[in-house]
Amino acid sequence: MKSIITKIVSVVILCTLIFIGIKYLNFNLFDKIFSHKTIISTELLSEEIRDIAELCSMKYYYKDLVVHGKPKPHTGDYYMATIEGELTAGINLDNLDIKRKDDIVTIKLEHAYFIDDSDYKCKVHEEDKSGLGTKIDYKKKKKWEIARINKIKKRISNTFLVKADENIQDIIKNLFINYDLSEIKFEYY
């Protein structure tokens, strides 16, 4: 009976010493046995990011007023229009540079910028009151509308484009949440 108790105590002490030894030597035996780390290449990272290009954009909806001239009868051109539409900010995901060192990924990309603004996607509700019954030239109206949209862009660019950068970073981080990466760093061109 005494030999059985001695053997059990010896086994318990031996297991405790092994467990303590593993912990003090920082030997992650249990992590190596039970962890299923997914190793991801930079090519796969690039491909995954390029697949989300549509998501890496933000839309800004605006409504503003375009006024040119003064509303005095028969004294000159007067043009007033309400413009409403959207501006889209995003990045070109083809210009990514991805580097990986162990489980740290560094992604170098462009800052967000306004895209899809060739047609400005805007609706114009206008009131055209020209002097002496003449109509204002369409090119002049378009020029005034574009100038107003550019003012909107300038006004919102400090906040909206920074928010778009943050949004893009969050989307990319969430894309790789299932991979065992300790850190994702972002650098800009």
VEXPA-63532 format. One record per atom (N, C-alpha, C, O): residue in one letter; x, y, z. Coordinates in steps of 0.001 Angstrom, whole numbers, plus 500000, padded with zeros to 6 digits. Layout:
REM residues N
AXYZ...
END
This chain:
REM residues 189
M500814498820500000M500000500000500000M500868501259500000M500576502235499310K501955501211500801K502843502353500906K503543502596499572K503784503749499213S503872501549498836S504553501705497551S503629502313496489S504099503042495614I502332502028496550I501375502604495596I501235504104495859I501223504894494915I501130504499497107I501019505919497450I502301506642497069I502243507771496582T503430506035497272T504710506623496897T504780506827495389T505240507870494924K504329505843494626K504340505958493154K503408507069492685K503761507834491788I502219507167493283I501252508211492889I501812509594493213I501730510511492396V502378509737494402V502967511021494795V504133511359493874V504294512520493498S504941510390493506S506081510606492607S505604511061491233S506193511968490645V504555510447490717V504006510822489407V503442512243489458V503667513028488538V502716512579490521V502149513926490675V503262514959490763V503180516001490113I504290514699491543I505422515623491676I506144515766490340I506509516877489955L506353514672489634L507018514710488331L506207515524487325L506767516349486604C504894515299487271C504027516074486362C504041517555486718C504065518406485828T504026517870488010T504078519266488447T505390519911488049T505398521050487581L506500519209488224L507804519743487826L507886519962486319L508418520971485857I507357519017485565I507357519178484101I506521520393483705I506948521194482873F505332520535484294F504459521666483990F505122522993484350F505081523940483565I505734523068485537I506432524284485969I507627524565485056I507885525713484695G508338523526484693G509483523693483791G509061524252482448G509736525116481888I507952523763481933I507446524251480644I507076525725480762I507412526517479881K506395526101481830K505983527496481996K507166528430482218K507199529519481646Y508131528031483029Y509280528894483317Y510236529007482143Y510892530037481986L510329528002481336L511208528062480168L510536528722478976L511121528838477899N509294529154479187N508530529811478136N508429528916476906N508466529389475770F508307527673477143F508176526685476084F506687526460475857F506016525845476685N506187526942474769N504754526917474508N504322525583473902N503829525537472774L504504524527474635L504155523194474168L502662523084473891L502247522538472869F501864523606474807F500426523492474639F499948524306473437F499046523885472714D500558525474473229D500205526275472057D500561525550470776D499799525572469809K501713524910470766K502143524207469561K501282522984469279K501052522635468121I500817522347470315I500000521155470131I498575521517469731I498011520905468824F497991522505470397F496574522786470212F496279523967469292F495116524190468957S497263524714468880S497055525864468016S497097525436466557S497949524652466139H496166525966465811H496126525694464377H496328527019463654H495369527617463164K497552527468463589K497856528740462955K497764528601461444K498240527630460855T497144529590460843T497048529640459405T498184530509458901T498287531682459262I499015529943458086I500124530707457517I499611531323456221I499085530630455350I499773532630456115I499243533344454960I500387534048454251I501231534682454884S500405533932452952S501476534555452158S501093535986451803S499925536367451882T502087536771451414T501801538153451011T500978538179449722T500203539111449504E501138537165448868E500336537103447631E498860536924447976E497994537565447380L498580536050448939L497197535835449356L496636537082450035L495470537427449841L497465537755450829L497035539009451456L496652540033450393L495616540689450498S497489540165449375S497218541118448294S495923540780447578S495112541660447292E495738539508447293E494536539075446582E493282539333447412E492271539795446885E493347539037448698E492205539265449588E491854540756449638E490679541122449605I492864541603449718I492610543042449797I492023543558448493I491096544368448518R492532543115447370R492020543591446078R490566543160445856R489824543828445136D490164542057446466D488780541594446338D487787542513447038D486594542466446739I488250543340447955I487339544211448705I487403545657448227I487029546570448963A487866545870447022A488042547235446510A486755548041446597A486791549223446940E485636547429446297E484355548141446333E484010548585447754E483427549652447947L484365547777448737L484047548120450127L484927549237450657L484542549948451585C486100549395450078C487051550390450572C486749551762450002C487640552452449506S485507552144450076S485138553476449629S484025553989450544S483308553220451184M483914555282450577M482863555924451370M482164556941450483M482773557545449600K480899557112450731K480117558081449961K479718559245450863K479382559064452033Y479764560425450295Y479339561637450988Y478194562229450178Y478371562576449011Y477043562342450782Y475878562910450108Y475786564386450458Y475912564769451621Y475565565207449443Y475529566643449667Y474306567257448999Y473729566705448062K473946568389449508K472904569222448910K473361570647449154K473610571036450295D473471571421448099D473998572770448235D473348573683447201D472604573236446328L473642574945447322L473040575963446473L474115576620445617L475192576966446102V473798576785444323V474675577500443403V473958578791443027V472839578763442514V474601579906443282V474006581198442937V475041581990442158V476203582088442553H474593582555441042H475487583414440270H474690584635439829H473596584511439279G475233585776440068G474562587015439703G473648587489440821G473605586906441905K472918588563440533K472003589124441519K470599589132440928K470426589383439735P469610588861441750P468247588770441223P467587590129440990P466583590464441619K468167590899440078K467576592195439721K467017592057438306K467731591608437410P465793592424438093P465185592242436768P465868593080435691P466181594253435896H466087592460434558H466613593083433346H467980593738433521H468342594629432752T468731593311434512T470035593939434713T471181592974434467T472341593371434580G470908591758434144G472003590825433904G471584589404434203G470428589120434516D472542588535434098D472274587110434292D472144586773435764D472902587252436608Y471178585950436040Y470983585441437398Y470721583946437284Y469852583498436536Y471495583196438045Y471326581742437991Y471360581210439410Y472262581526440186M470369580401439738M470330579770441049M469927578311440837M468980578013440109A470647577433441471A470337576014441352A470636575310442655A471574575663443370T469831574313442954T470105573429444074T470754572189443483T470190571552442594I471921571851443967I472581570642443485I472611569636444626I472846569987445782E472374568404444283E472481567343445272E473087566141444590E472838565879443413G473872565428445333G474537564276444750G475430563599445760G475253563736446971E476391562868445239E477301562135446105E478723562244445591E478973562326444388L479635562242446528L481057562169446233L481560560863446838L481166560494447944T482415560178446126T482944558905446603T484435559050446851T485173559565446011A484866558588448020A486292558591448350A486747557143448487A486040556308449051G487915556862447973G488465555513448066G489930555531447700G490554556589447626I490478554341447470I491878554238447076I491987553260445914I491084552463445659N493096553341445231N493406552387444178N494146551225444825N495304551361445220L493479550093444932L494066548948445627L495074548193444772L495666547219445238D495280548620443536D496300547980442700D497705548435443081D498685547783442721N497811549535443799N499116550093444169N499507549757445598N500120550574446285L499158548565446049L499525548154447400L500911547556447430L501343546906446478D501597547778448515D502877547121448755D502752546432450110D502629547093451141I502784545113450101I502583544350451329I503866543625451682I504445542908450867K504292543828452904K505484543145453409K505104542400454676K504287542858455475R505716541251454830R505428540442456004R506722540007456658R507639539519455998K506781540190457950K507911539708458733K507315538966459914K506708539571460798D507489537670459925D506895536792460929D505375536991460927D504720536740459915D504821537434462035D503371537619462082D502976539101462109D501905539458462602I503851539954461575I503572541382461447I503497541712459953I504422541422459195V502397542312459553V502192542680458155V502197544191458054V501527544875458827T502955544711457097T502981546145456824T502388546363455438T502853545792454451I501362547192455380I500676547483454125I500925548940453790I500591549835454568K501510549169452634K501776550535452169K500754550843451075K500644550110450092L500009551935451256L498955552276450324L498820553785450188L499461554550450908E497982554192449259E497731555618449034E496725556116450059E495961555335450625H496734557417450291H495666558021451081H494396558013450239H494456557971449010A493271558054450894A491988558115450194A491887559425449419A492407560457449842Y491220559360448296Y490996560546447469Y489617560433446837Y489000559367446859F489138561533446276F487827561524445634F487921560785444312F488793561066443489I487015559840444118I486956559083442863I485559559234442278I484649559730442942D485398558810441053D484089558849440378D483482560245440352D482274560379440545D484268561285440122D483675562612440106D483645563229438714D483480564441438578S483803562413437684S483787562985436349S482408563525435990S482296564574435356D481357562809436394D480016563312436122D479360563894437374D478239564400437316Y480047563822438476Y479613564377439765Y478317563784440286Y477892564110441394K477686562925439512K476470562244439949K475536563200440677K475066562893441772C475267564338440088C474433565304440798C473149565604440031C473097565525438803K472126565947440789K470867566406440221K470858567914440394K471307568439441413V470340568605439383V470291570065439447V468840570502439324V468139570141438378H468416571272440284H467090571888440236H467360573381440081H467822574031441018E467075573916438912E467552575275438645E466437576265438390E465309575921438037E466809577492438587E465978578632438250E466882579563437453E467863580094437974D466546579749436213D467386580537435310D466626581809434955D465644581769434214K467075582909435475K466433584189435177K467473585097434550K468197585813435241S467531585054433263S468507585872432561S467896587207432203S466685587331432017G468748588192432113G468295589511431725G467831589521430273G468420588851429425L466805590259429994L466270590465428647L465840589159427981L465889589043426757G465425588187428771G464850586973428213G465827586005427565G465385585079426885T467114586170427738T468075585235427147T468377584127428144T468268584320429355K468749582996427637K469103581863428495K470604581867428751K471392582266427894I470985581421429937I472401581315430266I472942580054429617I472304579001429633D474109580180429057D474763579068428369D474954577878429314D475317578050430478Y474708576685428806Y474840575447429588Y476256575293430141Y476432574865431281K477263575638429342K478653575496429795K478942576387430996K479666575991431909K478377577591430994K478558578486432142K477916577884433389K478505577892434470K476707577366433226K476010576758434364K476829575592434924K477018575479436135K477304574742434038K478079573567434466K479354574010435179K479752573417436181K479984575047434659K481208575578435272K480921576060436697K481704575788437607W479819576763436898W479462577249438227W479149576078439166W479529576093440337E478457575068438640E478110573896439455E479376573145439872E479510572743441028I480292572958438940I481544572248439239I482367573039440253I482962572461441162A482399574366440094A483130575199441053A482543575034442461A483284574982443443R481222574952442551R480582574782443862R480907573411444453R481178573294445648I480879572380443614I481208571029444076I482662570975444545I482971570317445538N483548571660443837N484955571705444267N485099572398445619N485953572020446421K484270573410445877K484288574055447193K483809573088448265K484339573071449376I482803572280447931I482312571269448882I483434570288449179I483673569941450336K484123569839448135K485230568892448313K486302569467449227K486799568792450129K486647570720448980K487689571359449787K487244571469451245K488034571254452164R485980571804451440R485451571975452794R485445570657453577R485719570644454777I485133569562452900I485000568290453618I486253567428453583I486332566434454305S487232567784452763S488372566882452550S489165566582453819S489626565455453997N489332567557454697N490119567303455915N489489566242456799N490196565419457380T488187566251456906T487541565279457787T487112564021457038T487346562907457507F486499564193455898F485932563056455168F487008562109454649F486863560892454763L488081562646454084L489136561779453552L489905561077454665L490338559939454488V490081561734455802V490725561083456954V489834559943457448V490326558861457766K488544560186457510K487597559148457923K487606557991456921K487478556832457314A487755558296455640A487837557240454621A489090556395454828A489036555173454696D490224557032455153D491456556283455458D491237555334456638D491630554169456590E490606555844457693E490340555012458866E489405553859458526E489585552741459009N488410554133457697N487462553105457281N488171551993456504N487908550809456718I489061552382455610I489815551410454817I490688550547455724I490763549332455542Q491343551168456692Q492171550407457641Q491321549402458422Q491723548253458601D490146549837458884D489276548937459646D488808547755458796D488769546620459272I488458548022457556I488001546946456666I489122545936456440I488894544728456488I490325546430456197I491459545527455957I491781544726457215I492045543526457130K491763545369458377K492028544648459635K490977543554459857K491314542436460247N489717543876459609N488650542892459791N488747541742458794N488320540623459081L489303542022457638L489476540980456625L490421539888457119L490242538715456793F491428540274457905F492441539324458364F492280538931459833F493234538476460464I491093539103460368I490880538806461781I491037537315462088I491383536948463211N490788536462461106N490886535016461331N492298534477461143N492558533303461408Y493197535321460693Y494582534894460534Y495354535282461787Y495054536284462435D496337534485462108D497121534740463315D498224535759463022D499394535410462861L497820537012462958L498769538102462758L498777538930464034L497723539315464539S499956539200464548S500006539964465792S499750541444465544S499249542149466420E500100541916464335E499928543346464073E499818543588462577E500477542930461772I498967544552462222I498878545028460848I499205546510460904I498501547291461545K500286546891460222K500712548291460203K500343548902458853K500318548215457832F500060550189458868F499730550904457638F500719552041457448F501000552804458372E501236552136456245E502105553239455845E501507553820454568E500782553145453837Y501828555080454320Y501263555754453144Y502359556276452232Y503424556694452686Y502077556243450944Y503022556786449945Y503116558278450104Y503853558932449366
END
